């Protein structure tokens, strides 16, 4: 579709709304007619319409804008949640570019306008970042109109001259520049996300970290540029902390004459040996006559600065005005968008021959502060003009920063706007000026064989220093001396001093370090510095000097102790050189991505294996946290396989705070899939070996180390095993030793009371036997014929799904009246304690038993702790309930139905208890730690999951009633 009158319909897209408005205003004012403004889908990005002519072809121009990047690079949904995958997978996880929600209206505007246009002209900033945004715009527009003719406008200032030249000399977009940015974005995303998740999940909840953010919101971020920048700060801090002052001595000499005083400095500098210094000084005192051995006079030049680039602008604003680099760039961007200075993000520090520098100077002649100097520059008779020097940097995109429009001060400007505009103008005028000229005199004298020197300077012509008030060239007048002249010094002293450490890095120093080592670009350096402050890794004092916080120093120390110089600039500097090679077409994006990510993934895996170093470094500065381990389920672990239950998250190897190992799903609590490993495992680490049997793969093998005394002698203490189900050795050791946790693989659910148990807060009434108050019926003395009551002790009810807290005492309990023993028919003991039924000194029955609302519960026979009621989940016993001790040191186990069916269990003395529990019956069987009356050969063992374990016995003593890890004879 054509515009009105057969003209070409051209969609022009700028990087910011203010730039779009300036471009439209400048073009329509030049030769256009009737500038019209209408709303787009986004209320911030208006559309300007006017008629124009490009190289003689009539065009209907539509000018609109984006707001920076139109798209964001992000991981696919499965990898976006922190706990959904192993951070190591982020180095290879799929990524894609997507228009975020807050920019969908801008996208719709571009699509609607692009459908009706024939040309697309891109007015994005002419650097790598702007070129990348240009290709984002191209992608959106060509998706709805693939017949668009795409052209690029290149400009460096929002002036009528620059914009006119750009629109009449359209070029092609630079794909190499865009690819370089794509490579940087992907590298930074993958490295930053993996390391940030790793160290945040590892350290945030493990330590009490002082930070401006709350503990739960604290992010311990890692950036490939941010961390080396922090390294500069920490390294300088360490230099200061390790400095040991050392005393030195020097000899000073002065001579006063009618023309003034000259101060001579010892040409040895100073000595650290006091005895030597004293000997030399005494020689000078004994023969104090000084002889002039050299008088040298020469002309000295102080050169003006090179044309201004971004880094120099930030450094000088920091030194002269104490402005932060971030604030400097913000103000400079505002001055650029208003048309007062050229594009402020440039590496170039040399003007091209095509630039008309005289025109720029002419515009400044009216200024009351430097207008007269500009007039002198333009006067050939003054001889003040000099073509600027070239600093040797050229980004091929923009000229050095220079003024583009005269201003004596705008009403809306802040003090910083005035300062920065003045700096840009004075710097430009200085760089096209002659250097300052001075006459320097140097005098050397000899006293007893020791040489001393003095120098003085006289400024002959200030030249550029007249306008560049930010610099000075101090000098002192030296008295006249002649060769061979002799005199006696006025003073001759031996003075002492001490060495001093270097100062903390200033912002200008830090920018210099980053520039020298290639960390970041001119457009991003200030962002990296700001992130150090935002993340509380460093602080900046009133003198604009940086020092690390405890958190920043601890992180650098941890990585340094690992032996990996991730905080050093070398790795990032190589990446920056590679990305520059991409922008020049010397390397492909895919090649650089593969090299960089492969190298950094190896560093990441090694860092994770050495994570103890991070813990040790953090422990130097912070106390360990006592917070509940609610996030332990989300602790970072080593990837083993993809979860076969939820098919979304990954299964990782983790070690709980109690030291036990398990392989759990990172999708917890939505997915509770877990594989508990044998309790005898002392060490476990995921290897790079993959199981050839288990599917779906890959399933990585785990290197296990078992505690030798807790496994049978015919098993190796080292085992490379698979948790996928194919490993018979691991299955057998799990049956023999039990798992590290008695909990169900479904997770540690909160304790819940049985809903069938009535709760009440009943006030205790009188005893039903003696009708007296003060004791319960179960404690009535009239019902006991012996000195010791053996009534059942109350036991707390616990959830069968986990180690929940004990149930409230509000649960109604029945008091059971004790009758005569059913075996010996005597009072004073229960049937379970009858001496006639015990052949050993140690009772192996549960210490207590309680009947509550028709349910039977019990306590461990060894430690006396209440036993949790659990449900077996194995093929043979699924749904069957059993009691087991919660203590890792005990091996107690009994089926619930055995309490009613007269069947024993591991560590349980069999009982036949009715629902009313009015008549406890005979107990028998075997428990761990001793033999009972029953035949031990008939004992049947079961694992913690309820599977029967037949033919297993303690390999230490041969007793089938217990396992070796709890054998009482193991220590003998």
MOVEN-V283301 format. One record per residue. N is the residue number from 1. RES is the residue in one letter. D_LAST is the distance of its C-alpha to the last C-alpha in whole Angstrom. Layout:
n/res/d_last
N/RES/D_LAST
N/RES/D_LAST
This chain:
n/res/d_last
1/X/97
2/X/99
3/X/100
4/X/103
5/X/106
6/X/104
7/X/102
8/X/98
9/X/96
10/X/93
11/X/90
12/X/89
13/X/85
14/X/84
15/X/81
16/X/81
17/X/84
18/X/86
19/X/86
20/X/88
21/X/90
22/X/91
23/X/92
24/X/94
25/X/96
26/X/96
27/X/97
28/X/99
29/X/101
30/X/102
31/X/104
32/X/102
33/X/104
34/X/103
35/X/99
36/X/98
37/X/95
38/X/93
39/X/89
40/X/87
41/X/84
42/X/82
43/X/84
44/X/83
45/X/84
46/X/88
47/X/90
48/X/93
49/X/96
50/X/99
51/X/101
52/X/101
53/X/102
54/X/99
55/X/101
56/X/104
57/X/102
58/X/103
59/X/99
60/X/98
61/X/95
62/X/93
63/X/90
64/X/87
65/X/83
66/X/80
67/X/77
68/X/75
69/X/73
70/X/74
71/X/70
72/X/67
73/X/64
74/X/61
75/X/58
76/X/59
77/X/58
78/X/54
79/X/53
80/X/55
81/X/52
82/X/50
83/X/47
84/X/48
85/X/47
86/X/45
87/X/47
88/X/47
89/X/49
90/X/52
91/X/53
92/X/54
93/X/55
94/X/58
95/X/61
96/X/64
97/X/67
98/X/68
99/X/71
100/X/69
101/X/70
102/X/72
103/X/74
104/X/75
105/X/79
106/X/79
107/X/78
108/X/81
109/X/84
110/X/83
111/X/83
112/X/86
113/X/88
114/X/87
115/X/88
116/X/92
117/X/92
118/X/93
119/X/91
120/X/88
121/X/88
122/X/85
123/X/85
124/X/82
125/X/81
126/X/81
127/X/78
128/X/75
129/X/74
130/X/77
131/X/77
132/X/74
133/X/76
134/X/79
135/X/77
136/X/75
137/X/79
138/X/80
139/X/77
140/X/78
141/X/82
142/X/82
143/X/80
144/X/83
145/X/86
146/X/85
147/X/89
148/X/88
149/X/90
150/X/87
151/X/88
152/X/86
153/X/88
154/X/87
155/X/88
156/X/87
157/X/89
158/X/90
159/X/94
160/X/97
161/X/97
162/X/93
163/X/93
164/X/97
165/X/95
166/X/92
167/X/94
168/X/97
169/X/94
170/X/91
171/X/89
172/X/86
173/X/82
174/X/80
175/X/77
176/X/75
177/X/75
178/X/73
179/X/71
180/X/70
181/X/69
182/X/67
183/X/65
184/X/64
185/X/64
186/X/61
187/X/59
188/X/59
189/X/58
190/X/55
191/X/54
192/X/54
193/X/53
194/X/50
195/X/49
196/X/50
197/X/48
198/X/45
199/X/45
200/X/46
201/X/44
202/X/41
203/X/42
204/X/44
205/X/42
206/X/39
207/X/41
208/X/44
209/X/47
210/X/50
211/X/53
212/X/56
213/X/55
214/X/53
215/X/49
216/X/49
217/X/53
218/X/51
219/X/52
220/X/50
221/X/53
222/X/53
223/X/56
224/X/57
225/X/60
226/X/58
227/X/55
228/X/57
229/X/59
230/X/56
231/X/55
232/X/59
233/X/58
234/X/55
235/X/55
236/X/58
237/X/56
238/X/54
239/X/56
240/X/58
241/X/54
242/X/53
243/X/57
244/X/57
245/X/61
246/X/62
247/X/65
248/X/68
249/X/72
250/X/75
251/X/79
252/X/81
253/X/85
254/X/88
255/X/92
256/X/94
257/X/98
258/X/101
259/X/100
260/X/96
261/X/93
262/X/91
263/X/87
264/X/86
265/X/82
266/X/80
267/X/80
268/X/76
269/X/75
270/X/73
271/X/70
272/X/67
273/X/68
274/X/69
275/X/71
276/X/72
277/X/74
278/X/75
279/X/77
280/X/78
281/X/80
282/X/81
283/X/83
284/X/84
285/X/86
286/X/87
287/X/89
288/X/89
289/X/92
290/X/92
291/X/93
292/X/94
293/X/92
294/X/93
295/X/94
296/X/94
297/X/95
298/X/94
299/X/95
300/X/91
301/X/91
302/X/88
303/X/88
304/X/88
305/X/85
306/X/84
307/X/85
308/X/83
309/X/80
310/X/77
311/X/74
312/X/77
313/X/78
314/X/75
315/X/74
316/X/78
317/X/78
318/X/74
319/X/76
320/X/79
321/X/79
322/X/75
323/X/75
324/X/71
325/X/72
326/X/71
327/X/74
328/X/76
329/X/76
330/X/76
331/X/80
332/X/81
333/X/80
334/X/82
335/X/85
336/X/85
337/X/85
338/X/88
339/X/90
340/X/90
341/X/87
342/X/86
343/X/83
344/X/80
345/X/78
346/X/79
347/X/77
348/X/81
349/X/82
350/X/86
351/X/89
352/X/90
353/X/94
354/X/95
355/X/94
356/X/97
357/X/96
358/X/99
359/X/99
360/X/96
361/X/98
362/X/101
363/X/99
364/X/98
365/X/101
366/X/102
367/X/99
368/X/100
369/X/97
370/X/97
371/X/100
372/X/102
373/X/99
374/X/99
375/X/103
376/X/103
377/X/101
378/X/103
379/X/106
380/X/106
381/X/108
382/X/105
383/X/103
384/X/100
385/X/99
386/X/96
387/X/95
388/X/91
389/X/88
390/X/86
391/X/82
392/X/81
393/X/79
394/X/81
395/X/79
396/X/82
397/X/82
398/X/83
399/X/85
400/X/84
401/X/84
402/X/88
403/X/90
404/X/92
405/X/94
406/X/96
407/X/95
408/X/96
409/X/93
410/X/93
411/X/93
412/X/89
413/X/87
414/X/85
415/X/85
416/X/82
417/X/84
418/X/87
419/X/85
420/X/83
421/X/87
422/X/88
423/X/86
424/X/86
425/X/90
426/X/90
427/X/87
428/X/90
429/X/93
430/X/91
431/X/90
432/X/93
433/X/94
434/X/95
435/X/92
436/X/93
437/X/95
438/X/94
439/X/95
440/X/92
441/X/93
442/X/90
443/X/91
444/X/89
445/X/89
446/X/88
447/X/87
448/X/87
449/X/85
450/X/83
451/X/84
452/X/84
453/X/86
454/X/87
455/X/88
456/X/91
457/X/92
458/X/95
459/X/95
460/X/98
461/X/98
462/X/95
463/X/96
464/X/93
465/X/92
466/X/95
467/X/93
468/X/89
469/X/89
470/X/85
471/X/85
472/X/87
473/X/88
474/X/88
475/X/90
476/X/91
477/X/94
478/X/94
479/X/97
480/X/99
481/X/98
482/X/99
483/X/98
484/X/98
485/X/98
486/X/97
487/X/96
488/X/94
489/X/91
490/X/91
491/X/88
492/X/85
493/X/81
494/X/78
495/X/76
496/X/72
497/X/70
498/X/66
499/X/65
500/X/64
501/X/62
502/X/64
503/X/64
504/X/63
505/X/64
506/X/67
507/X/68
508/X/70
509/X/68
510/X/65
511/X/68
512/X/69
513/X/65
514/X/65
515/X/69
516/X/68
517/X/64
518/X/66
519/X/64
520/X/66
521/X/69
522/X/72
523/X/72
524/X/68
525/X/67
526/X/68
527/X/66
528/X/63
529/X/64
530/X/64
531/X/61
532/X/59
533/X/60
534/X/60
535/X/56
536/X/56
537/X/55
538/X/57
539/X/60
540/X/64
541/X/65
542/X/69
543/X/69
544/X/68
545/X/65
546/X/62
547/X/58
548/X/55
549/X/53
550/X/50
551/X/49
552/X/51
553/X/50
554/X/46
555/X/47
556/X/49
557/X/46
558/X/43
559/X/45
560/X/46
561/X/42
562/X/42
563/X/44
564/X/47
565/X/50
566/X/51
567/X/53
568/X/55
569/X/58
570/X/58
571/X/57
572/X/59
573/X/62
574/X/62
575/X/62
576/X/65
577/X/67
578/X/66
579/X/67
580/X/70
581/X/71
582/X/70
583/X/73
584/X/75
585/X/75
586/X/73
587/X/70
588/X/69
589/X/67
590/X/65
591/X/64
592/X/63
593/X/61
594/X/59
595/X/58
596/X/57
597/X/55
598/X/53
599/X/53
600/X/52
601/X/49
602/X/47
603/X/47
604/X/46
605/X/43
606/X/42
607/X/42
608/X/40
609/X/37
610/X/38
611/X/38
612/X/35
613/X/38
614/X/40
615/X/38
616/X/37
617/X/41
618/X/42
619/X/39
620/X/41
621/X/44
622/X/43
623/X/40
624/X/38
625/X/39
626/X/38
627/X/40
628/X/39
629/X/37
630/X/40
631/X/41
632/X/38
633/X/39
634/X/42
635/X/40
636/X/41
637/X/38
638/X/39
639/X/41
640/X/40
641/X/42
642/X/45
643/X/44
644/X/45
645/X/46
646/X/48
647/X/50
648/X/50
649/X/47
650/X/45
651/X/41
652/X/39
653/X/35
654/X/34
655/X/31
656/X/31
657/X/30
658/X/27
659/X/26
660/X/26
661/X/29
662/X/32
663/X/35
664/X/38
665/X/41
666/X/43
667/X/46
668/X/44
669/X/45
670/X/48
671/X/45
672/X/42
673/X/41
674/X/37
675/X/34
676/X/31
677/X/28
678/X/24
679/X/22
680/X/20
681/X/23
682/X/22
683/X/26
684/X/29
685/X/32
686/X/36
687/X/37
688/X/41
689/X/40
690/X/42
691/X/41
692/X/43
693/X/43
694/X/42
695/X/46
696/X/47
697/X/46
698/X/45
699/X/42
700/X/40
701/X/36
702/X/33
703/X/31
704/X/27
705/X/24
706/X/21
707/X/17
708/X/16
709/X/12
710/X/15
711/X/17
712/X/17
713/X/17
714/X/20
715/X/21
716/X/22
717/X/21
718/X/25
719/X/27
720/X/31
721/X/32
722/X/35
723/X/35
724/X/38
725/X/37
726/X/37
727/X/33
728/X/31
729/X/28
730/X/28
731/X/29
732/X/26
733/X/24
734/X/25
735/X/25
736/X/21
737/X/20
738/X/23
739/X/26
740/X/25
741/X/28
742/X/28
743/X/32
744/X/35
745/X/36
746/X/39
747/X/38
748/X/37
749/X/40
750/X/41
751/X/40
752/X/43
753/X/43
754/X/44
755/X/48
756/X/48
757/X/47
758/X/50
759/X/49
760/X/51
761/X/52
762/X/53
763/X/53
764/X/51
765/X/54
766/X/54
767/X/51
768/X/53
769/X/52
770/X/53
771/X/55
772/X/54
773/X/53
774/X/50
775/X/47
776/X/47
777/X/47
778/X/43
779/X/43
780/X/46
781/X/45
782/X/48
783/X/45
784/X/42
785/X/42
786/X/39
787/X/38
788/X/35
789/X/37
790/X/35
791/X/37
792/X/36
793/X/35
794/X/37
795/X/35
796/X/36
797/X/38
798/X/37
799/X/38
800/X/37
801/X/37
802/X/35
803/X/33
804/X/37
805/X/37
806/X/37
807/X/40
808/X/43
809/X/43
810/X/47
811/X/45
812/X/47
813/X/44
814/X/45
815/X/44
816/X/43
817/X/44
818/X/41
819/X/43
820/X/41
821/X/38
822/X/39
823/X/37
824/X/38
825/X/41
826/X/40
827/X/40
828/X/38
829/X/35
830/X/35
831/X/34
832/X/31
833/X/30
834/X/31
835/X/29
836/X/31
837/X/29
838/X/25
839/X/23
840/X/20
841/X/20
842/X/19
843/X/22
844/X/22
845/X/25
846/X/26
847/X/27
848/X/31
849/X/33
850/X/37
851/X/40
852/X/42
853/X/46
854/X/45
855/X/41
856/X/38
857/X/35
858/X/31
859/X/29
860/X/25
861/X/23
862/X/20
863/X/22
864/X/25
865/X/27
866/X/30
867/X/30
868/X/32
869/X/34
870/X/35
871/X/37
872/X/35
873/X/37
874/X/36
875/X/39
876/X/37
877/X/37
878/X/39
879/X/40
880/X/38
881/X/36
882/X/33
883/X/31
884/X/27
885/X/25
886/X/27
887/X/23
888/X/22
889/X/18
890/X/19
891/X/20
892/X/23
893/X/26
894/X/29
895/X/32
896/X/35
897/X/37
898/X/34
899/X/35
900/X/39
901/X/38
902/X/35
903/X/33
904/X/29
905/X/27
906/X/23
907/X/22
908/X/25
909/X/27
910/X/30
911/X/33
912/X/37
913/X/39
914/X/42
915/X/44
916/X/45
917/X/42
918/X/44
919/X/42
920/X/38
921/X/37
922/X/34
923/X/31
924/X/28
925/X/26
926/X/22
927/X/20
928/X/17
929/X/14
930/X/16
931/X/18
932/X/22
933/X/25
934/X/26
935/X/25
936/X/22
937/X/24
938/X/27
939/X/25
940/X/26
941/X/25
942/X/27
943/X/26
944/X/27
945/X/31
946/X/31
947/X/31
948/X/29
949/X/26
950/X/27
951/X/24
952/X/21
953/X/18
954/X/14
955/X/14
956/X/10
957/X/11
958/X/14
959/X/15
960/X/18
961/X/18
962/X/16
963/X/16
964/X/13
965/X/13
966/X/13
967/X/10
968/X/8
969/X/5
970/X/6
971/X/4
972/X/0
